[in-house]
C-alpha cells in the first residue's frame, strides 16, 4: 500500500471511531447537513460565484475574499487557480477549518473527496455546489500548509 493509503486509512479510522461511538455521528462527515449547509443538488438552479486563487506580492489570495449568501441559497462555486502553485478551497466553519489545517500540517499529502472542497493544480479550474441552510459567518480557505497563514482565506456571510 502507498504511504498516502496508510495515511488515509489511519485518518478514516480516527474519524470513524468517534462517529460510531457518539450519537449523531462524527463532525467530519460532509455527506449530510452541517453547521454551514449541505451538498448542493446539480439538477437545481444555483447562483454562480466565481473565485480566483493566486499568489501576489508574497501573499496567497482568493478573489473575492468575501461573499454574501441568503439562507437556503444554493451556490455553484466556479474556482480557477490562476497561481503558479497548487491550491484548494474548503468551505466550513472557522473552527472546522482550523482543525483540518492542523491535520494537513501533520499529513501534507492528504487528499480530499468532500463536496465542500476542491483542490486544483496551477492554471486549472473546477466547480462545487453548496447549499447554505443556516445563517452565520463561515470560512473558505486553502488548507495546504502555509497557504492559509499567507492570507488564503475568505468569509461567507449567510443572512
ZILIN-V889477 format. One record per residue. RES is the residue in one letter. SS is DSSP state (@ for helix, = for strand, . for the rest). D_CENTER is the distance of its C-alpha to the mean C-alpha in whole Angstrom. Layout:
# ZILIN-V889477
res ss d_center
RES SS D_CENTER
RES SS D_CENTER
This chain:
# ZILIN-V889477
res ss d_center
X . 27
X . 25
X @ 23
X @ 20
X @ 21
X @ 23
X @ 19
X @ 17
X @ 20
X @ 21
X @ 17
X @ 18
X @ 21
X @ 20
X @ 17
X @ 20
X @ 23
X @ 21
X @ 20
X @ 24
X @ 26
X . 24
X . 25
X . 22
X . 20
X . 17
X . 14
X . 12
X . 13
X . 10
X . 13
X . 15
X . 15
X = 13
X . 13
X . 11
X = 12
X = 12
X = 12
X . 14
X . 17
X . 18
X . 22
X . 21
X . 21
X . 18
X = 18
X = 17
X = 15
X = 15
X = 13
X = 14
X = 13
X = 16
X = 19
X = 22
X . 24
X . 23
X = 19
X = 16
X = 15
X = 13
X = 16
X . 16
X . 14
X = 15
X = 15
X = 17
X = 16
X . 19
X . 19
X . 19
X . 18
X = 16
X = 14
X = 14
X = 11
X = 13
X = 12
X = 14
X = 14
X . 18
X . 18
X . 20
X . 17
X . 14
X = 11
X = 7
X = 5
X = 1
X = 4
X = 6
X . 10
X @ 11
X @ 12
X @ 10
X @ 8
X @ 11
X @ 12
X @ 10
X @ 11
X @ 14
X @ 14
X @ 12
X @ 16
X @ 18
X . 16
X . 15
X . 16
X . 13
X . 12
X . 9
X . 10
X . 8
X . 8
X . 5
X = 4
X = 7
X = 9
X = 12
X . 15
X . 17
X . 19
X . 17
X = 15
X = 13
X = 12
X = 10
X = 11
X = 11
X = 13
X . 14
X . 16
X . 17
X . 18
X = 17
X = 14
X = 11
X = 8
X = 6
X = 6
X . 7
X . 8
X . 11
X . 14
X . 16
X . 13
X . 12
X . 15
X . 17
X . 15
X . 12
X = 10
X = 11
X = 12
X = 12
X = 15
X = 16
X . 20
